[in-house]
Amino acid sequence: MDETTDFLGSCDPTIPEEGPSAPPPGWLDDVHGYQGHKGGENDNPLYPPPPAYNPTPELDRNTSVPNVRVPIVSEDVAREALLKYVESKWKYSAKPARNLTFKELKPVTVYRYRLETYTETRTSSWQFEHYNGQPVDGPQYGVSPAPWDIPVVLPERFTERVEQLRVPHSSVIKVCHKCHGCGRTRCGSCFGKGQKRCTFCHGHGHTRNRRCTSCHGRGRKRCISCQGHGFKTCTVCHGSQNLLHFILLTVTWKNNVEDFIPDRQPDFPDKKFEGVTGDPFFVDENVLVYPIQGFPDDEICAVSRAMINQHLNKFSSTSRILQQRQTIEMVPLTHAYYTYSGKDYSYFVYGTENKVFAAKYPTACSIL
């Protein structure tokens, strides 16, 4: 037998089935300046800023960088760094680090170029809440301001933050799209009947010629989902029958960071540089920064020009560029050559933290 027809009684036809959890397309009228909403839960159109909101770069402008000295690591610092590294490796013995003989400490020139572009992006989405008589700031109070005309308090430069605020005069009251203004919806578990077939006796009322002890011979049981009512309070409007819709503006401040380190040391993995800091001997900050010129490392100059152009083209088309900052760091890197027990070894000391990378280490104590 079909579960929807095998019981006495019927569902209340005045109680509607559940509608969609989000307003369907076309449910809400367009608001001037916020066109582009197609409906659905992930409908968040992006609003590029007006051209006047983004700065225009000056042509053929460059930035000069001062000279810099390559840092040198002493034998004491190199040995201490290796001892600290060995302590973190349970299988390594500290004896080679204490008794090794240095042959050469070779400093390597490593520059890290970093470009930061601090942007502001604005998107919007229709939101709703159940209506219980709260004030409605609708179009009767005026025209909604355009997305980029709504004032916000700027956070500290290069600080990431997200702020959400209601668009003035965008509120409107509509009947609930899920319950169609009824305040309750038909229970989908029992199809509005308040009872369900007993799963123990499969609706027969008895098992093996004995009355079913689960349903007491009725063949059906009260629906747990709706407590036997055949309906549930609408989960969207919470029984209020109406919803207050409004446009929510989302303002996102993001620091877009990109790094570059020339790959010139084949024995040292460049990935290691990501976990250490260097000496930022050059910091240039402005609304727009300009390509570096005349720096001893030509690759840094070329990357600076390419990265600045890329950021300008990428972010000015979707966001407002508030500030840029370019930095050149001297990241300490020393290749330490040494001997121990008549054999040659080497390791790297890198970063201002004096971290160590050793592809090979003399002796290791084994634990069986």
C-alpha positions in Angstrom: 0.0 0.0 0.0 1.1 3.6 -0.6 2.1 5.4 2.6 0.2 8.5 1.6 -3.2 6.7 1.3 -3.2 3.8 3.7 -4.4 5.7 6.7 -7.8 7.1 7.6 -8.0 10.9 7.5 -6.3 13.3 5.2 -4.0 16.2 5.2 -5.3 19.8 5.6 -5.3 21.2 2.0 -5.0 24.8 3.3 -1.5 24.1 4.6 1.0 24.4 1.7 3.9 22.2 1.0 7.3 23.7 1.7 8.6 26.2 -0.9 12.2 27.1 -1.6 14.5 28.1 1.2 15.6 31.2 -0.8 13.4 33.6 -2.8 13.1 32.4 -6.4 14.3 34.5 -9.3 12.0 37.5 -9.9 10.6 37.4 -6.4 12.0 40.9 -5.6 12.1 44.0 -7.8 15.3 45.6 -8.8 16.7 48.5 -6.8 18.3 51.3 -8.8 22.1 50.9 -8.6 21.9 47.3 -7.5 20.8 45.6 -10.7 22.4 42.2 -11.5 20.8 40.1 -8.8 19.6 36.9 -10.5 18.2 35.2 -7.3 19.5 32.2 -5.4 21.6 31.7 -2.3 25.0 32.5 -3.9 23.9 35.7 -5.7 26.5 38.3 -4.8 27.1 40.7 -7.7 30.4 42.6 -7.6 30.4 46.4 -8.2 33.6 47.8 -9.7 34.4 51.3 -8.4 33.7 54.3 -10.7 36.9 55.2 -12.7 37.4 58.3 -10.5 37.8 56.2 -7.4 41.1 54.6 -8.6 44.4 56.5 -9.0 46.0 56.9 -12.4 49.8 56.0 -12.6 52.2 58.6 -13.9 54.0 57.6 -17.1 57.7 56.7 -17.1 58.1 57.2 -13.4 60.6 55.0 -11.5 61.9 54.5 -8.0 65.6 54.4 -6.9 67.0 52.0 -4.3 70.0 52.7 -2.0 73.0 50.4 -1.9 73.1 47.6 0.6 75.7 45.5 2.3 75.6 41.7 2.4 75.4 40.4 6.0 78.1 38.1 7.2 77.7 35.3 9.8 80.5 34.6 12.2 81.7 31.1 13.1 80.2 31.4 16.6 76.8 32.3 15.2 77.0 29.5 12.6 78.0 26.9 15.2 75.3 28.0 17.6 72.6 27.9 14.9 73.7 24.3 14.0 73.6 23.2 17.7 70.1 24.6 18.0 69.1 22.8 14.8 70.5 19.5 16.1 68.6 19.8 19.3 65.4 19.7 17.4 66.3 16.5 15.7 66.1 13.6 18.2 68.3 11.3 16.2 71.2 13.7 15.7 74.2 13.9 18.0 75.5 17.3 19.1 79.1 16.1 19.1 79.8 16.9 15.4 78.4 20.4 15.8 80.6 21.1 18.8 83.8 19.6 17.3 83.6 20.5 13.6 86.2 22.6 11.9 85.0 25.3 9.6 86.7 25.6 6.2 84.7 28.6 4.8 81.7 30.7 5.5 80.4 31.9 2.2 77.7 34.6 2.3 75.1 34.5 -0.5 73.3 37.6 -1.7 69.6 36.9 -1.5 67.0 39.6 -2.2 63.3 39.2 -1.6 60.9 41.6 -3.4 57.4 42.0 -2.0 54.5 44.0 -3.5 51.4 44.7 -1.4 48.2 46.1 -2.9 45.6 47.1 -0.4 42.1 47.0 -1.9 38.5 47.7 -1.1 35.8 45.6 -2.8 32.1 46.0 -2.6 29.4 43.3 -3.3 25.8 43.0 -2.3 23.1 40.4 -1.7 19.4 40.2 -0.9 18.9 39.1 2.7 15.7 38.7 4.8 14.5 38.2 8.4 11.1 37.4 9.8 8.9 40.4 10.1 7.5 41.2 13.5 6.5 44.9 13.1 10.0 46.3 13.2 10.7 49.6 11.3 10.9 49.3 7.5 13.4 51.6 5.7 11.9 51.4 2.3 11.9 53.4 -0.9 9.2 55.7 0.5 12.1 57.4 2.4 14.2 58.1 -0.7 16.4 56.5 -3.4 19.0 53.9 -2.2 22.6 55.3 -2.6 24.8 53.6 -5.1 27.2 50.9 -3.7 30.3 53.2 -3.7 28.3 56.2 -2.3 27.7 54.6 1.0 30.2 55.9 3.6 32.3 53.5 5.7 35.1 54.0 8.2 38.4 52.8 6.7 40.5 50.4 8.8 44.2 50.8 9.4 46.1 50.5 6.1 47.0 46.9 5.1 44.6 45.5 7.7 42.2 43.0 6.4 38.6 43.4 7.5 35.0 42.7 6.3 32.1 45.0 7.1 28.4 44.4 6.3 25.7 47.1 6.4 22.1 47.4 5.2 21.6 49.6 2.1 19.4 52.5 3.1 15.8 52.6 1.7 16.2 49.1 0.2 13.8 47.3 2.6 10.5 45.7 1.5 8.0 43.4 3.1 6.9 40.3 1.2 4.8 37.2 2.2 7.1 34.3 3.1 8.1 32.4 -0.1 8.4 29.1 1.8 5.0 28.9 3.4 3.3 31.4 1.0 2.1 33.5 4.0 0.5 30.7 5.9 3.1 30.6 8.8 3.3 26.9 8.7 4.1 24.2 6.1 2.9 20.6 5.6 5.1 18.0 7.2 7.1 16.3 4.5 7.7 13.2 6.7 4.1 12.2 7.1 2.7 14.1 4.2 0.5 16.2 6.5 -1.4 13.3 8.1 0.3 13.4 11.5 0.8 9.6 11.4 3.1 7.2 9.8 3.1 3.5 9.1 4.6 1.5 11.9 8.0 0.3 10.8 7.9 -2.7 13.2 4.8 -4.4 11.8 4.8 -2.6 8.4 1.3 -1.2 9.0 -0.4 -4.5 9.6 -1.0 -4.0 13.3 0.3 -7.5 14.1 3.4 -9.6 13.8 3.2 -13.4 13.7 -0.5 -13.4 14.6 0.2 -11.2 17.7 -0.7 -7.6 18.2 2.1 -5.3 17.5 3.5 -3.9 20.7 5.0 -0.9 19.0 1.8 0.6 17.6 -0.6 -1.3 19.8 -2.3 -2.9 16.8 -3.1 0.4 15.0 -0.6 -0.1 12.3 0.4 3.5 12.5 2.2 5.8 14.9 2.3 9.5 15.6 4.8 11.3 13.4 7.8 12.3 15.5 8.8 15.0 13.1 5.6 17.1 13.5 4.5 15.7 16.8 1.3 14.4 15.1 0.1 17.8 14.0 0.6 17.2 10.3 2.4 20.6 9.9 5.4 22.5 11.2 6.0 26.1 11.9 7.7 27.7 8.9 11.4 27.6 9.4 12.0 30.8 7.4 9.4 33.2 8.8 9.0 31.4 12.1 5.3 31.7 11.8 5.2 35.5 11.2 3.9 34.9 7.6 5.9 37.9 6.3 9.5 38.6 5.6 11.5 41.8 5.7 13.8 41.8 2.7 16.8 44.2 2.3 20.0 44.6 0.4 23.2 43.8 2.4 26.3 45.6 1.2 29.6 43.7 2.0 32.8 45.8 2.0 36.0 43.7 2.0 39.4 45.2 2.7 42.2 42.9 1.6 46.0 43.1 1.5 47.1 41.3 -1.7 50.7 40.2 -1.2 53.1 38.7 -3.7 56.7 37.7 -3.1 59.6 37.0 -5.4 63.1 35.5 -4.7 65.5 34.8 -7.5 66.4 31.1 -7.7 70.2 31.1 -7.8 71.2 28.6 -5.1 70.5 25.1 -6.5 71.5 23.4 -3.2 69.1 25.4 -1.1 65.3 25.0 -1.4 63.7 28.4 -1.9 60.6 27.3 -0.1 62.6 27.6 3.2 62.6 31.4 2.8 58.9 31.6 3.3 59.3 30.8 7.0 61.9 33.5 7.8 62.3 37.2 7.8 65.0 39.4 6.3 66.2 43.0 6.7 63.8 45.3 4.8 66.4 47.9 3.8 64.0 49.5 1.2 60.3 50.3 1.8 58.4 52.4 -0.6 54.7 53.1 0.3 52.2 55.3 -1.6 48.8 55.2 -3.2 50.6 53.8 -6.3 54.3 52.7 -6.3 56.5 52.7 -9.3 59.0 50.2 -10.8 62.4 50.0 -9.3 65.3 51.3 -11.4 69.0 51.1 -11.1 69.1 48.3 -8.5 72.2 46.0 -8.9 70.0 43.0 -9.4 68.4 43.4 -12.8 65.9 40.6 -12.2 64.5 42.4 -9.2 64.0 45.5 -11.4 62.2 43.5 -14.1 60.0 41.7 -11.6 59.1 45.0 -9.9 57.9 46.4 -13.2 55.9 43.3 -14.2 54.3 42.8 -10.8 53.2 46.4 -10.4 51.6 46.4 -13.9 49.9 43.1 -13.1 48.5 44.3 -9.8 47.2 47.5 -11.4 45.4 45.8 -14.2 44.1 43.0 -12.0 42.7 44.9 -9.0 41.7 48.3 -10.5 39.1 46.4 -12.7 37.2 45.0 -9.7 38.3 46.9 -6.6 39.5 50.3 -5.3 43.2 50.5 -4.8 43.8 52.3 -1.5 47.5 51.9 -1.0 50.5 50.0 -2.3 53.8 49.1 -0.6 56.9 47.5 -2.2 59.7 46.2 -0.1 63.2 44.7 -0.8 64.6 42.5 1.9 68.1 41.3 2.3 67.5 37.7 3.5 70.7 36.4 5.2 72.0 33.2 3.7 75.4 31.7 4.5 76.8 28.5 3.1 78.9 27.0 5.8 81.6 24.4 4.7 83.3 22.3 7.4 85.1 19.1 8.1 84.5 16.4 10.7 86.4 13.1 11.1 88.2 13.7 7.9 85.1 14.2 5.8 83.7 17.3 4.2 80.2 18.6 4.9 78.1 21.8 4.5 74.9 23.4 5.7 73.1 26.7 5.3 72.2 29.4 7.9 69.3 31.5 6.7 67.0 34.3 7.8 67.4 36.8 10.6 66.3 33.9 12.8 69.5 32.0 11.9 67.6 28.8 10.9 69.6 25.9 9.5 69.1 23.6 6.5 71.4 20.6 6.3 70.9 18.1 3.6 73.5 15.8 5.3 74.8 15.6 8.8 77.8 13.6 10.0 76.8 11.0 12.6 73.4 10.0 14.0 72.7 7.9 17.1 70.2 5.2 16.3 67.6 4.0 18.8 66.7 0.4 18.4 
